[in-house]
Amino acid sequence: MDRRTLLRSLAPVGWLAAGTSHAQHAVTDWPAGQALPAIEAPDLQGRPWRLADLRGRAVLLNFWASWCEPCRAEMPTLQVLADLYGAEQLAVLALNFKEAPATVARFVQRTGLRLPVLLDRDGAIARACAVKVFPSTLLIAPDGRARQRLRGELDWTGAEAERLVQALFAPPTR
């Protein structure tokens, strides 16, 4: 069974339907020579997460909010992707934009989301990463360098997502 078929088979039926819309998105390369800012954010339990601590793993850093319909629609497919690769190979982090921890916790509980959910309480991380569209996802290679930025919703169980993720494990082409 190929990875795409496996991704789709792992998706809970209700969640998969939510993540298969035909929304627009744009993928751009991270600016050459621009370092990713140091990113540190607490999770819902107050534990700090540092992007630097994840070096050695590819990372998808997804900026989202519970009021954002495309964010809610793609979240289940991010969970499926994380489950398929495993946290030791691919860290999928859901970084919430400026919502109260109680609001975020209710969303997580209601949806059964198991991804690490981090809090960008004042939006400083989004600003530092030039995130202005939700959802947005930074694709970060195991060496800690940002490779691409995806603006808008993507079905993370699809062929395009598979190409994007697999490219993180390849040597940089720049």
C-alpha positions as CSV (number, residue, x, y, z in Angstrom):
1,M,0.0,0.0,0.0
2,D,1.5,3.4,-0.9
3,R,1.8,6.2,1.6
4,R,-1.2,8.2,0.2
5,T,-3.5,5.2,0.4
6,L,-2.3,4.5,3.9
7,L,-2.9,8.2,4.9
8,R,-6.5,8.1,3.7
9,S,-7.1,4.7,5.4
10,L,-6.0,6.1,8.7
11,A,-8.2,9.2,8.6
12,P,-11.4,9.0,10.7
13,V,-14.3,9.3,8.3
14,G,-15.8,12.5,9.7
15,W,-12.4,14.2,9.9
16,L,-11.3,13.3,6.4
17,A,-14.4,14.8,4.9
18,A,-13.7,18.0,6.7
19,G,-10.2,18.2,5.3
20,T,-10.9,17.6,1.6
21,S,-12.3,20.9,0.5
22,H,-10.8,22.6,-2.6
23,A,-9.5,25.6,-0.8
24,Q,-6.7,27.7,-2.3
25,H,-3.2,27.6,-1.0
26,A,0.2,28.9,-2.0
27,V,3.6,27.3,-1.4
28,T,6.6,29.6,-1.5
29,D,10.3,28.9,-0.7
30,W,11.6,30.4,2.6
31,P,13.7,33.4,1.7
32,A,17.3,32.4,0.9
33,G,19.7,33.4,3.6
34,Q,16.9,34.3,6.1
35,A,17.2,32.4,9.3
36,L,14.1,31.1,11.0
37,P,13.6,33.1,14.2
38,A,14.1,31.3,17.5
39,I,10.7,29.9,18.4
40,E,9.6,29.0,21.9
41,A,6.0,28.6,23.0
42,P,4.2,26.9,25.9
43,D,1.8,24.0,25.3
44,L,-1.6,23.8,26.9
45,Q,0.0,22.3,30.1
46,G,2.4,25.2,30.3
47,R,5.5,23.2,29.2
48,P,7.8,25.2,27.0
49,W,8.6,23.9,23.5
50,R,11.6,25.2,21.6
51,L,12.0,24.6,17.9
52,A,15.8,24.2,18.4
53,D,15.1,21.1,20.6
54,L,13.5,19.4,17.6
55,R,16.6,19.5,15.4
56,G,17.1,16.1,13.8
57,R,13.4,15.8,12.9
58,A,11.4,17.5,10.2
59,V,8.8,19.9,11.5
60,L,5.5,21.2,10.3
61,L,4.7,24.3,12.3
62,N,1.0,25.1,11.6
63,F,-0.4,28.5,12.6
64,W,-4.1,28.2,13.2
65,A,-7.1,29.5,15.2
66,S,-10.4,27.9,16.2
67,W,-12.4,30.7,14.6
68,C,-10.7,29.9,11.2
69,E,-12.8,27.5,9.2
70,P,-10.0,26.4,6.8
71,C,-7.8,25.8,9.9
72,R,-10.5,23.5,11.5
73,A,-10.9,21.7,8.2
74,E,-7.2,20.9,7.7
75,M,-6.5,20.0,11.3
76,P,-7.7,16.3,11.1
77,T,-5.4,15.7,8.1
78,L,-2.5,17.1,10.0
79,Q,-3.2,14.6,12.8
80,V,-3.3,11.8,10.3
81,L,0.0,12.9,8.8
82,A,1.6,13.1,12.3
83,D,0.3,9.6,13.1
84,L,1.7,8.1,10.0
85,Y,5.2,9.5,10.3
86,G,5.5,9.4,14.1
87,A,6.9,12.2,16.3
88,E,10.5,11.0,16.1
89,Q,10.6,11.5,12.3
90,L,8.1,14.4,11.8
91,A,7.0,16.8,14.5
92,V,3.7,18.3,13.6
93,L,3.0,21.3,15.9
94,A,-0.3,23.2,16.0
95,L,0.5,26.8,17.1
96,N,-2.6,28.6,18.1
97,F,-2.8,32.3,17.3
98,K,-3.8,34.6,20.2
99,E,-6.7,32.6,21.7
100,A,-7.3,32.0,25.4
101,P,-5.9,28.7,26.6
102,A,-9.4,27.6,27.7
103,T,-10.8,28.2,24.2
104,V,-8.0,26.2,22.7
105,A,-8.4,23.4,25.2
106,R,-12.1,23.1,24.5
107,F,-11.3,22.8,20.7
108,V,-8.7,20.1,21.4
109,Q,-11.1,18.2,23.7
110,R,-14.1,18.5,21.3
111,T,-12.0,17.3,18.3
112,G,-9.9,14.7,20.0
113,L,-6.7,16.3,18.6
114,R,-3.5,14.7,19.8
115,L,-1.0,16.9,18.2
116,P,1.2,19.1,20.4
117,V,-0.8,22.4,20.7
118,L,1.2,25.4,21.4
119,L,0.1,29.0,22.3
120,D,1.2,32.1,20.5
121,R,-0.5,34.2,23.1
122,D,0.3,37.7,21.8
123,G,0.9,36.8,18.1
124,A,4.7,37.5,18.4
125,I,5.7,34.2,16.8
126,A,3.3,34.8,13.9
127,R,4.7,38.3,13.4
128,A,8.3,37.0,13.5
129,C,7.5,34.4,10.9
130,A,5.6,36.9,8.7
131,V,2.4,34.9,9.1
132,K,-0.6,36.9,7.9
133,V,-2.9,34.2,6.5
134,F,-4.5,31.4,8.5
135,P,-3.8,28.6,8.3
136,S,-0.1,28.9,7.4
137,T,2.4,26.1,7.8
138,L,6.2,26.4,7.9
139,L,8.0,23.3,6.6
140,I,11.3,22.9,8.4
141,A,14.0,20.4,7.5
142,P,15.7,18.2,10.1
143,D,18.7,20.6,10.1
144,G,16.4,23.2,11.5
145,R,16.2,25.4,8.4
146,A,12.9,26.5,7.1
147,R,12.4,25.3,3.5
148,Q,8.9,26.5,2.6
149,R,5.9,28.3,3.8
150,L,2.4,27.2,2.8
151,R,-0.4,29.8,3.1
152,G,-3.9,28.5,3.2
153,E,-5.6,25.1,3.7
154,L,-4.1,21.8,2.4
155,D,-5.3,18.3,2.6
156,W,-2.2,16.8,4.4
157,T,-3.3,13.3,3.3
158,G,-2.9,14.1,-0.4
159,A,-0.2,13.7,-3.0
160,E,0.9,17.3,-2.9
161,A,1.4,17.2,0.9
162,E,3.4,13.9,0.5
163,R,5.8,15.6,-2.0
164,L,6.2,18.6,0.4
165,V,7.0,16.4,3.4
166,Q,9.3,14.1,1.5
167,A,11.2,17.1,0.2
168,L,12.1,18.0,3.8
169,F,14.2,14.8,4.1
170,A,16.1,15.5,0.9
171,P,19.3,17.6,0.8
172,P,18.6,21.3,0.1
173,T,18.8,22.3,-3.5
174,R,20.0,25.9,-3.0
